[in-house]
Each structure stands twice: as C-alpha cells, then as structure tokens.
Amino acid sequence: MSNEQVGGRSAVVEPSKPRILEILGPGLVTGASDDDPSGIATYSQAGAQFGYVASWTLILTYPLMVAVQMISARIGRTTGRGLAGSMAQCYPRWVGAIITIPLMIANIINLGADLGAMGDAAHLLVNGNALIYVGAFGGICILLQVFLKYKRYVAVLKWLSLALLSYIAALFVVHIDWSAFTRGLLLPTFKTDPNYWSMIVAIFGTTISPYLFFWQASQEAEDLKENPREEALVEHPHEAGRANTRITLDTLIGMAASNIVALAIITTTAATLNKAGTTNIQSSVDAAKAIEPLAGHFAEIIFAMGIIGTGLLAVPVLAGSAAYAVGEVARWKVGLSHEPSEAKAFYATVGVATVVGMLLNFTPVSPMKALFWSAVINGVVAVPVMVILMLIASNRKVMKQFVIGKGLSILGWASCLAMFAAVVGMAVTAFF
C-alpha cells in the first residue's frame, strides 16, 4: 500500500493484487465449516460402507456449491444486507418466517450433534466426562462470539480452518488403492442398493446446506461495516471489479478446501475401515476409534483433534447464521460487529441456539436420529431458499446492474434442480 497526492490530499492506493489472507475470508470460513463433525460422520460412513465409489459426488457438487455460495456472497456485497435482509425487502414477512423457523430448528439440532461429537472426541483424547466437555465447548463458542472484537473473531475462524489439514495428514499414514481411488473419483457409480442412494443424498445434503448461504451473505455485509473504505456496490459500483474478483477467488478456494477434505475423509476410511470390513460407522468419533487399530494411534488422534477444531469453527457458524436469518426477518439490529449492548436480541439468539443445542446432549434423543431429521429439514428448506436466492440475484430492483450473468445463473438453477432431486431421493429412500 502506498500514498499519493490527489488534489492536495494524501490518498491511499490499494495494491493491484491483494494479499492471500485479505482475499480469503467468508468463502474460506464457510467452506471449512461445511466439514463439521456431522459432515465428517457422513463422509466417514460413505468411505467405510462403500469404499471409494462415492467419491465422484464431490466433483459433481463442487461447481454447484461454488455457484450458490458465490451468488450468496454477491447478494451480501452488492446490497450490504444478509440474505434474509434482502428476502425481507422483496417478500412479505411471513415468507421469511416460513424459511427461518425450520432453519433455526435444523441448525440447533446440527450444532447440538456437533457439540456432542466434540465432547466425545475430547473424552477419547484425554478421558474425563464428555458432557462436561460439551458444556465447556458450548461456553467457549458463546464467549468468542459475544466478547471478541469482530476482526479478531474472524481471524480466529480463519486459523481454525487449519484444523482441516489434519484430515489431509491422515492420508499419509494409510495405504491407498490408487486405481480404485481414481475410478471412484472420475467414474460415477450407479448401484441398485437403496442404502447407496441414501448415502449419495446425505452427501448432497451435507455439502449444500442453507445455513452456509445465510452465513456467507451476512459476512460479506459485516465486512462492509468494518471497512469504512468499502460500500455496498449498489451505492459505489466502481468497487465491483475488485470486489467480485475477491469473492470469486475466496469462494473457489473455500469450496475446494471443503471438498478436498471431504475426499480425504472418504479416502482414509475407504482405505482402512472398508478394506477391513468395518462398515457400521454411526459418528465421526466411531470413525476415529475404528481407524486406530488399522492405521495407528496417530491417525486416531488426527481424526479426534480434527473433530474438535472443525466443531469450534462450525458451531458459531450454525448459531450465527440462524441469528442473522431470524434477526433480519424480525428487523433487529444484527451483526457480530456490533457491541452486545447494541444488538441484544441478536446475541441472545446466538446464545439460546447454542445452549439449546448443548442441552440436547443431556436428553435421551438419539444423535443419529436427530441428525437425520436435521438433514430432512435442511433438504426441504434448501430448495425454496435456493429458488428465492436465484430470484433475488436476478432482480434488478435489488441488484441493479449487478444481476448475475448467464453462466452463474445456469449453474445456480442446476444446483436448485440437483437439490430438489436429492430431496426426492431422500423421500424415496426413507419411505420405500
């Protein structure tokens, strides 16, 4: 960065190529949070039960999730509002309520399952009472969101994204059948087994989730509040080129990181658990336990530490995205950039969502059944949310000259169709 004299004043000239850490932001955090402990359980189950053959889904979902997340980010950056805020501007409040209430329920169930997995992982590493760890992790997540300054909190989330590297490291301690790996990745496999299709649907539902749309859009809007040099593109269109380039790179890298880690988990469990005939994996911690006698104690530690690290990242995203959605529909003052005293209802929603999720672990409710219903709710909610997302992104009254182009529009609608097919598949595999 350098200073130049413009009209007698010193002006800041931005570098033509921003540093990588400045580029990576909402997209990286969103992609990393997609590999939460619940997602790890799904990918572990896929690798353990079906080996390498489900890997092709991660290539198929990549352009679809990139398109949806990029559109979400552009809405936030263009309008200066989160997705729910833009939705409230275009549609009656009851539409937002129909969307946000089930989103809130699904997020609470999901973060409760994630906290439970984190508690079990901590017990696996250091013994002790898993429920005490659940309470501790939940408390840490609430305190970070409420009391840490926004810029510092974002930096913490970026560093927590490094927890994903643990699953890449696990690949180096297992023996991979590269021929089977390549076939599974590049050649889609179609089986008559309904359990296989149920797993494919689960991978789609885990990879493309509504809370991710709300989070990335809201974080783009939050970043505008924190950076006085930037404004919503509808107000300052000259910033569009640099902003959209950053969003594109951030989202491409963030979603790539998400799917590469998912592929690493499927590959590790395929090379160990599936090869050994251990196919019944009910949670991410089950995968860590089962891997230990096959790949060594180091692999077990890597898996367990990854569960805790990704959980500390995902739980705030789940609680935060719900609070953004509810708050914008209710027209509260929202945002982690505000002091708690300025946005009491928003922070109360974050706290309540996390506490209720914690308390689910103290009930007899089966975590796997809870996650199943969370996936069902997410899948059902995702379709109308994605349709509304596409309509907003194509609405010139909202986006002005920054409506999405033809290529992004085609990919976005393709994502809607793919998610609708996944919901239909989920219904078929669940009830027939």
C-alpha positions in Angstrom: 0.0 0.0 0.0 1.3 3.5 -0.9 0.3 7.1 -0.6 -0.2 9.5 -3.5 -1.2 13.2 -3.5 -4.7 13.7 -5.0 -6.0 17.3 -5.0 -3.5 18.2 -2.3 -4.6 15.4 0.0 -2.9 12.1 0.7 -4.9 9.2 -0.8 -4.5 5.5 -0.1 -3.8 3.5 -3.2 -4.7 -0.2 -2.9 -2.3 -2.8 -4.2 -3.3 -4.3 -7.5 -3.0 -7.8 -6.1 -4.3 -8.1 -2.5 -2.6 -10.5 -0.2 -3.9 -14.0 0.0 -5.1 -13.5 3.7 -7.1 -10.5 2.6 -8.7 -12.5 -0.2 -9.6 -15.4 1.9 -12.5 -14.6 4.2 -16.2 -15.5 4.2 -15.7 -18.1 1.5 -12.9 -19.9 3.3 -14.7 -19.9 6.7 -17.9 -21.1 5.0 -16.2 -23.9 3.2 -14.3 -25.0 6.3 -17.5 -25.0 8.4 -19.1 -27.3 5.9 -16.8 -30.1 7.1 -18.2 -30.0 10.6 -18.3 -33.1 12.9 -21.7 -34.1 11.4 -20.3 -33.8 7.9 -17.2 -35.9 9.0 -19.6 -38.6 10.2 -21.4 -38.7 6.8 -18.1 -38.8 4.8 -16.7 -41.5 7.1 -19.8 -43.6 6.7 -19.6 -43.2 2.9 -16.0 -44.4 2.9 -16.5 -47.2 5.4 -19.6 -48.6 3.8 -18.9 -48.1 0.1 -15.2 -47.6 -0.2 -14.0 -45.2 -2.9 -17.1 -45.4 -5.1 -19.0 -42.4 -3.7 -16.0 -40.0 -4.3 -17.4 -38.8 -7.7 -20.1 -36.8 -5.8 -17.5 -34.4 -4.6 -16.5 -33.4 -8.2 -20.2 -33.1 -9.1 -21.1 -30.9 -6.1 -18.1 -28.6 -6.4 -19.3 -26.3 -9.2 -22.9 -26.4 -7.8 -21.8 -25.3 -4.3 -19.4 -22.7 -5.7 -22.3 -21.2 -7.7 -24.7 -21.0 -4.8 -22.2 -19.6 -2.4 -20.8 -17.1 -4.9 -24.4 -15.9 -5.6 -25.0 -15.6 -1.8 -21.8 -13.6 -1.3 -22.6 -11.3 -4.2 -26.0 -10.5 -2.8 -24.4 -9.6 0.5 -21.6 -7.5 -1.1 -23.9 -5.8 -3.6 -26.8 -4.9 -1.2 -25.0 -4.5 2.1 -27.5 -6.9 3.7 -27.6 -10.5 4.5 -29.7 -13.0 2.6 -32.7 -12.8 5.0 -32.5 -9.0 4.8 -32.7 -9.0 1.0 -35.5 -11.5 1.3 -37.4 -9.3 3.6 -37.1 -6.4 1.2 -38.6 -8.5 -1.7 -41.2 -10.6 0.0 -43.8 -10.4 2.9 -42.5 -11.2 6.4 -44.4 -14.5 6.5 -42.2 -15.8 3.7 -39.1 -15.1 5.8 -40.7 -16.7 8.9 -41.5 -19.9 6.9 -37.9 -20.1 5.9 -36.1 -19.1 9.1 -38.1 -21.1 11.7 -37.2 -24.5 10.2 -33.6 -23.2 9.5 -33.3 -22.3 13.2 -34.5 -25.8 14.3 -32.2 -27.6 11.9 -29.2 -25.5 13.0 -29.8 -26.1 16.7 -30.1 -29.9 16.1 -26.9 -29.8 14.0 -24.9 -27.8 16.4 -26.1 -30.0 19.3 -24.8 -33.0 17.4 -21.5 -31.2 16.7 -21.0 -30.3 20.3 -21.8 -33.9 21.3 -19.1 -35.2 18.9 -16.6 -32.6 20.2 -17.3 -33.8 23.8 -16.8 -37.5 22.7 -13.6 -36.6 20.9 -12.2 -34.8 23.9 -13.1 -37.8 26.0 -11.2 -40.0 23.5 -8.1 -37.8 23.8 -7.9 -37.1 27.5 -10.7 -39.1 29.1 -13.0 -37.3 31.6 -16.7 -36.6 31.3 -17.9 -36.0 27.7 -20.9 -33.9 28.9 -18.6 -31.6 30.8 -16.6 -31.0 27.6 -19.9 -30.4 25.7 -20.7 -27.6 28.2 -17.2 -26.2 28.0 -17.1 -26.1 24.2 -20.5 -24.5 24.0 -19.5 -21.9 26.5 -16.3 -21.1 24.6 -18.2 -20.7 21.4 -20.7 -18.3 23.0 -18.0 -16.2 24.7 -16.0 -15.9 21.5 -18.9 -14.6 19.5 -20.2 -12.2 22.2 -17.0 -10.7 23.6 -14.3 -10.9 20.9 -14.0 -8.0 18.5 -15.3 -8.8 15.1 -12.0 -8.6 13.2 -10.2 -10.7 15.8 -13.0 -13.2 15.8 -12.8 -13.5 12.0 -9.1 -14.1 12.4 -9.8 -16.9 14.9 -12.2 -18.5 12.5 -9.6 -18.4 9.7 -7.0 -20.1 11.9 -9.5 -22.7 13.0 -9.8 -23.6 9.3 -6.3 -25.1 9.6 -7.9 -27.9 11.6 -9.0 -29.3 8.2 -5.4 -30.1 7.4 -5.5 -32.9 10.0 -7.5 -35.0 7.6 -5.1 -34.4 4.8 -2.3 -35.6 7.1 -4.2 -38.8 7.8 -3.7 -39.8 4.2 0.0 -40.2 4.8 -0.5 -42.9 7.3 -2.8 -45.2 5.3 -2.3 -47.3 2.2 -4.4 -46.1 -0.7 -5.5 -48.3 -3.6 -4.8 -45.6 -6.2 -6.5 -47.5 -9.0 -9.8 -47.8 -7.1 -9.4 -44.2 -5.9 -9.1 -42.9 -9.5 -12.1 -45.0 -10.7 -14.3 -43.9 -7.8 -13.4 -40.2 -8.3 -13.7 -40.0 -12.1 -16.3 -42.6 -13.0 -19.8 -42.2 -11.4 -21.0 -45.5 -10.0 -24.7 -46.4 -10.0 -25.9 -49.2 -7.7 -29.3 -50.7 -7.1 -28.6 -50.7 -3.3 -31.1 -48.2 -1.7 -28.5 -47.6 1.1 -26.1 -46.3 -1.5 -28.5 -43.8 -2.9 -29.4 -42.8 0.6 -25.7 -42.0 1.2 -25.5 -40.0 -2.1 -28.4 -37.9 -0.9 -26.8 -37.5 2.5 -23.6 -36.2 0.8 -25.5 -33.7 -1.2 -27.4 -32.5 1.9 -24.2 -32.2 3.9 -22.3 -30.4 1.1 -25.1 -27.9 0.1 -26.8 -26.6 3.3 -29.0 -23.5 3.8 -27.0 -22.1 6.8 -24.0 -21.7 4.5 -25.9 -19.4 2.2 -27.0 -17.1 5.0 -23.6 -17.1 6.7 -21.6 -16.1 3.7 -24.0 -13.4 2.6 -24.1 -11.9 6.1 -20.4 -12.0 6.5 -19.9 -10.0 3.2 -22.3 -7.4 4.6 -20.5 -7.5 8.0 -17.2 -6.8 6.3 -18.6 -3.6 4.8 -19.5 -2.3 8.3 -15.9 -3.0 9.4 -14.2 -1.4 6.4 -15.1 2.2 6.0 -13.3 2.3 2.6 -15.9 0.0 1.1 -19.6 0.4 0.5 -22.4 -1.7 -1.0 -22.0 -2.0 -4.7 -25.4 -0.5 -5.4 -24.1 2.7 -3.8 -20.5 2.5 -5.1 -20.5 0.5 -8.4 -16.9 1.4 -9.1 -15.8 -1.1 -6.5 -17.4 -4.0 -8.3 -14.5 -5.3 -10.3 -12.2 -5.8 -7.4 -14.9 -7.0 -5.0 -16.3 -9.6 -7.4 -12.8 -10.9 -8.2 -12.1 -11.4 -4.5 -15.5 -13.1 -3.9 -14.8 -15.5 -6.9 -11.3 -16.4 -5.6 -12.4 -16.7 -2.0 -15.3 -18.9 -2.9 -13.4 -21.1 -5.3 -10.7 -21.7 -2.8 -13.0 -22.1 0.2 -15.3 -24.7 -1.5 -12.3 -26.5 -3.0 -10.8 -26.8 0.6 -14.2 -28.2 1.8 -14.4 -30.9 -0.9 -10.7 -31.9 -0.8 -11.1 -32.5 2.9 -14.3 -34.5 2.4 -12.5 -36.5 -0.2 -9.6 -37.1 2.2 -12.0 -38.4 4.8 -13.8 -40.7 2.4 -10.4 -42.0 1.1 -9.0 -42.6 4.6 -12.0 -44.5 5.8 -12.2 -46.4 2.5 -8.5 -47.4 2.7 -8.9 -48.6 6.3 -12.4 -49.3 7.5 -13.9 -50.6 4.3 -10.9 -52.7 3.5 -11.1 -54.3 6.9 -14.9 -54.9 6.7 -15.8 -52.3 9.3 -18.8 -50.7 7.7 -21.1 -49.6 10.5 -19.9 -46.1 11.5 -22.5 -44.0 13.3 -20.5 -40.9 14.2 -17.2 -39.1 13.5 -15.9 -40.4 16.8 -16.7 -44.0 15.8 -14.6 -43.5 12.8 -11.7 -42.2 14.9 -11.9 -45.2 17.2 -12.2 -47.7 14.4 -9.2 -46.3 12.5 -6.8 -46.6 15.5 -6.2 -50.4 15.2 -5.9 -50.2 11.5 -3.8 -47.1 10.9 -2.3 -46.5 14.3 -2.8 -44.2 17.3 -1.6 -41.2 15.3 -4.5 -41.5 12.8 -6.9 -41.7 15.7 -5.5 -38.6 17.3 -5.7 -36.7 14.0 -9.3 -37.6 13.5 -10.3 -36.6 17.1 -8.4 -33.3 17.0 -10.0 -32.5 13.7 -13.4 -33.1 15.1 -12.8 -30.6 17.9 -11.1 -28.0 15.6 -13.8 -28.1 13.0 -16.5 -28.1 15.7 -15.2 -24.9 17.2 -15.5 -23.4 13.7 -18.9 -24.9 12.7 -20.8 -24.3 16.0 -20.5 -20.5 15.8 -21.4 -20.5 12.1 -24.5 -22.6 12.8 -25.6 -20.3 15.7 -24.6 -17.2 13.9 -26.4 -17.9 10.6 -29.6 -18.7 12.5 -29.3 -15.4 14.4 -28.7 -13.4 11.2 -31.7 -15.0 9.5 -34.1 -14.6 12.4 -32.8 -11.1 13.2 -33.0 -9.7 9.7 -36.6 -11.1 9.2 -37.6 -9.6 12.6 -35.8 -6.3 11.6 -33.5 -6.4 14.6 -30.1 -4.8 14.7 -27.8 -7.7 13.7 -24.2 -8.4 13.4 -21.1 -9.6 15.2 -19.5 -6.2 14.5 -22.0 -4.6 17.0 -21.4 -4.5 20.7 -23.7 -6.9 22.7 -25.5 -3.9 24.2 -26.3 -2.6 20.7 -27.7 -5.9 19.4 -29.1 -7.6 22.4 -31.8 -9.7 20.6 -29.2 -10.9 18.0 -26.7 -12.0 20.6 -29.4 -13.6 22.7 -30.4 -15.7 19.7 -26.8 -16.8 19.3 -26.7 -17.8 23.0 -30.1 -19.5 23.1 -29.4 -21.6 20.0 -26.0 -22.8 21.4 -27.5 -23.5 24.9 -30.4 -25.5 23.5 -28.0 -27.4 21.3 -25.9 -28.2 24.3 -29.0 -29.3 26.3 -30.0 -31.8 23.6 -26.9 -33.8 24.6 -28.5 -34.3 28.1 -31.7 -35.8 26.7 -32.3 -39.4 25.6 -32.7 -38.2 22.0 -30.5 -40.3 19.6 -27.9 -38.1 18.0 -28.2 -40.0 14.7 -32.0 -39.7 14.6 -31.7 -36.0 15.4 -29.2 -35.6 12.6 -31.4 -37.5 10.2 -34.3 -35.1 10.9 -32.0 -32.2 10.7 -30.9 -33.3 7.2 -34.5 -33.8 6.2 -35.4 -30.2 7.4 -32.3 -28.8 5.7 -33.0 -30.6 2.5 -36.6 -29.4 2.4 -35.7 -25.8 3.3 -32.8 -25.7 0.9 -34.9 -25.9 -2.3 -37.2 -22.8 -1.6 -34.2 -20.9 -0.2 -32.2 -21.6 -3.3 -35.1 -20.6 -5.6 -35.5 -17.3 -3.7 -31.7 -16.8 -3.8 -31.8 -17.1 -7.6 -34.8 -14.7 -7.9 -33.1 -12.1 -5.7 -29.9 -12.4 -7.6 -31.7 -11.8 -10.9 -33.9 -8.9 -9.6 -32.7 -5.6 -11.0 -34.6 -3.6 -8.3 -32.3 -5.2 -5.7 -29.1 -5.9 -7.5 -29.3 -3.0 -10.0 -26.7 -3.6 -12.8 -25.1 -6.4 -10.8 -27.6 -9.1 -11.5 -25.8 -12.4 -12.0 -24.6 -13.4 -15.5 -25.9 -16.2 -17.7 -23.2 -18.7 -16.7 -23.7 -18.3 -13.0 -27.4 -18.3 -13.5 -27.3 -21.7 -15.3 -25.1 -23.2 -12.5 -27.4 -21.8 -9.8 -30.6 -23.2 -11.3 -28.7 -26.5 -11.9 -28.0 -26.5 -8.2 -31.7 -26.0 -7.4 -32.6 -29.0 -9.6 -29.8 -31.1 -8.0 -31.0 -30.3 -4.5 -34.6 -31.0 -5.5 -33.6 -34.3 -6.9 -31.7 -35.0 -3.6 -34.9 -34.2 -1.6 -36.9 -36.5 -3.7 -34.2 -39.2 -3.4 -34.2 -38.7 0.4 -38.0 -39.2 0.5 -37.8 -42.3 -1.7 -35.1 -43.9 0.3 -36.7 -43.1 3.6 -40.2 -44.3 2.9 -39.9 -47.0 0.3 
